[in-house]
Amino acid sequence: MSFFSRPSSSAVKIVAPSAEDSPKAPPSPKPSPKRDSTQRQCRNILIYGSCKFQDKGCIYYHPPREESPPAAPESPVPRPALPAEAVNAPIFVPKATVNADSSSGSVQATIPSQMSIPSSISSAQTDYETAYSEFSEEHDPYDPHVHGAHMSEAHSDGLVLNPYSTGTDAAQMVGFDGLSAMDALYTSHFTSVRQPLNYHLYTLPRPDSLANRYFISDTIREELQMRSETIHIAPAPGLNLPEELQGYHTITPLELIGGERRKFWNWYSTVYRAISSTDGVAYVLRRIENFRLMQQAAFSGIEAWSRLRHPNVVSIREGFTTRAFGDSSLVVVYDYHPNAQTLYDAHIKPKVPQFQNGRLQAQAPRLAERTVWSYVVQIASAIKAVHDAGLAVRIIDATKILVTENNRVRIGSCGIVDVLTYESRTDIAILQQEDLVMFGKLVFALCNNNLAAMNNFPKAVENLGRHYSPDLKAVALFLVSKPGPNKTIGHLSEMIGSRLVMEMDEMQNAVDRLESELMSELENGRLVRLLCKFGFINERPEFAREPRWSETGDRYIIKLFRDYVFHQVDDHGNPVVNLSHVLTCLNKLDAGSGERIMLVSRDEQSCLVVSYKEVKACIDSAFGELSRR
Ligand SMILES: Nc1ncnc2c1ncn2[C@@H]1O[C@H](COP(=O)(O)OP(=O)(O)OP(=O)(O)O)[C@@H](O)[C@H]1O
């Protein structure tokens, strides 16, 4: 039952077509008058198992009916859409062994621990081929349950595996959903076995001189790629979670289910990631177990919170109660920030001891003062926005504040306490004062590396004073002091004014850095568009016999230019594979430089001296001609 939810979109979900709707096989190709080989077996037989034109003049060889290759259950059933040219393509034999349980419809895929396919051959290709081969052999491509079961066999430990979280054994990661956000929008259980991407393999070797100009930096690329992949990690099997919940599907726990649990207020809570069927985006569902809602009005707080947007607060989308988990649960939906850690996990949680200088040492690095100030400024800014909106945060705790890259923090789990404690109706001014005390306790916990630092207050103050500046100590003491008329978040902002300015400078610098990264991607997009034009123009099969197209005029120059860019050989006749040369040529071409180059014909009998500007004009005219056809 939804008590507060944003109006849902009118987007129509695309459903898998039923057998009757499935696309008809493309019309069989007309018998080609050009070849008269009656000895050659008709490709329609190979592809479709029969030829419609067998008795209507098809000139190719048709084996007698009993000889025609039947659709043997164990051999791959070619899909009707397979192009005829693909018939002679080498057959891909996946390394994965696929065990199909025909009775249950479930399919188990096991990947040998040592894949012999070199990963540099592009895991994307392997993904496709493995997936295609498996699907064509065993599955109805439109049966979502088959894929769900197939995927679900891949996990065994009951928790979604994050390939990037520290401490996760990468070998555990058997497979994860390889779909885009758009796929996720429409398919709730479509998953495929996928090897994790090793994105380093896609960029090397790279010319150092061009690195900063043409490619996004490794750190940002890796971070974004990790986030994107984390969103698509599939849920573990056997968790008995609802398939669909108030318009959310692919419900995946973000924390261990079972084991020791801490209570959220007086209730147990679990955090899940789920995909919204409305917009295909991943969200976080925080579920409070066994919660009985006494009054619908308790949701008014969620509505107020859903209007609050602040860069340091995890935004709320909606709240509802449900019995889908087998109990009466309260669920509040938040924005999902992939690979976010709690402040506790990032800084306070004891780390596994590691060898340093030959000795095993416990890792408990003290948080840098600069980082603490950054957190203080961000959290103060969030609290100010919340208090200005007439609300109180109610939970400012290291286990409920999320941190992502570049020390960006966001207060999570807002609004939920308002629903849980709706009956008690405490004065908002008192709750706002409590926020400040909780904030002070958080500062002590971070500076002491101890969640329970306040249990020994004198020691906590002494520790903080020993390792951090008097300014920081003053702020922490102010926050935990007794309530008073001057003790407001506004007053705190005045106290930390100079740090606010520093934080603002840092943010402006960060924006500048991101903008310049974006500029480099801009260049890449430009070059890819240019390469696409080349792809459209060069070697079009329908013009293969039309010399006017490829061997004369504009297109001939383009053809020779492509040889100049990509097909140069060295003195020994070996291919020159020089990315710098390609990028330089393409950039000059795109800019229409007046610089002249010499293009040599393939038989080396003629040569042309042209400028990049002229080649550019040729490409534009050839592409324009194609687009107009
Ligand atoms: N909005 C969110 N976006 C991304 N991850 C989140 C979000 N909210 C919570 N998480 C992740 O979900 C996991 C569980 O969250 P939770 O708040 O239960 O933390 P916890 O450390 O398990 O605390 P507790 O032990 O009190 O339950 C954490 O790893 C946290 O990083």
The ligand as a MOL file (V3000), in Angstrom:
LIG
                    3D

  0  0  0     0  0            999 V3000
M  V30 BEGIN CTAB
M  V30 COUNTS 31 33 0 0 0
M  V30 BEGIN ATOM
M  V30 1 N 21.7070 5.0330 -0.6520 0
M  V30 2 C 22.6460 4.0920 -0.6930 0
M  V30 3 N 23.3920 3.9280 -1.7980 0
M  V30 4 C 24.3300 2.9550 -1.8570 0
M  V30 5 N 24.6070 2.1130 -0.8510 0
M  V30 6 C 23.9060 2.2440 0.2840 0
M  V30 7 C 22.8860 3.2170 0.4290 0
M  V30 8 N 22.3610 3.1100 1.6630 0
M  V30 9 C 23.0280 2.1010 2.2600 0
M  V30 10 N 23.9490 1.5800 1.4440 0
M  V30 11 C 24.8720 0.4790 1.7240 0
M  V30 12 O 24.1270 -0.5830 2.2660 0
M  V30 13 C 24.8820 -1.2470 3.2380 0
M  V30 14 C 24.0240 -1.4680 4.4530 0
M  V30 15 O 23.5830 -0.2240 4.9770 0
M  V30 16 P 23.2930 -0.0390 6.5030 0
M  V30 17 O 22.7800 1.3230 6.6930 0
M  V30 18 O 22.4670 -1.1660 7.0060 0
M  V30 19 O 24.7460 -0.0820 7.0770 0
M  V30 20 P 25.3900 -1.0830 8.0750 0
M  V30 21 O 26.8380 -0.7740 8.1100 0
M  V30 22 O 24.9820 -2.4760 7.7260 0
M  V30 23 O 24.7310 -0.5910 9.4090 0
M  V30 24 P 23.9770 -1.4760 10.4570 0
M  V30 25 O 24.9700 -2.4670 10.9320 0
M  V30 26 O 23.5520 -0.4870 11.4650 0
M  V30 27 O 22.8180 -2.1250 9.7070 0
M  V30 28 C 26.1090 -0.3910 3.5220 0
M  V30 29 O 27.2280 -1.0320 2.9910 0
M  V30 30 C 25.8760 0.8840 2.7810 0
M  V30 31 O 27.0670 1.3400 2.1930 0
M  V30 END ATOM
M  V30 BEGIN BOND
M  V30 1 1 1 2
M  V30 2 1 2 3
M  V30 3 2 2 7
M  V30 4 2 3 4
M  V30 5 1 4 5
M  V30 6 2 5 6
M  V30 7 1 6 7
M  V30 8 1 6 10
M  V30 9 1 7 8
M  V30 10 2 8 9
M  V30 11 1 9 10
M  V30 12 1 10 11
M  V30 13 1 11 12
M  V30 14 1 11 30
M  V30 15 1 12 13
M  V30 16 1 13 14
M  V30 17 1 13 28
M  V30 18 1 14 15
M  V30 19 1 15 16
M  V30 20 2 16 17
M  V30 21 1 16 18
M  V30 22 1 16 19
M  V30 23 1 19 20
M  V30 24 2 20 21
M  V30 25 1 20 22
M  V30 26 1 20 23
M  V30 27 1 23 24
M  V30 28 2 24 25
M  V30 29 1 24 26
M  V30 30 1 24 27
M  V30 31 1 28 29
M  V30 32 1 28 30
M  V30 33 1 30 31
M  V30 END BOND
M  V30 END CTAB
M  END
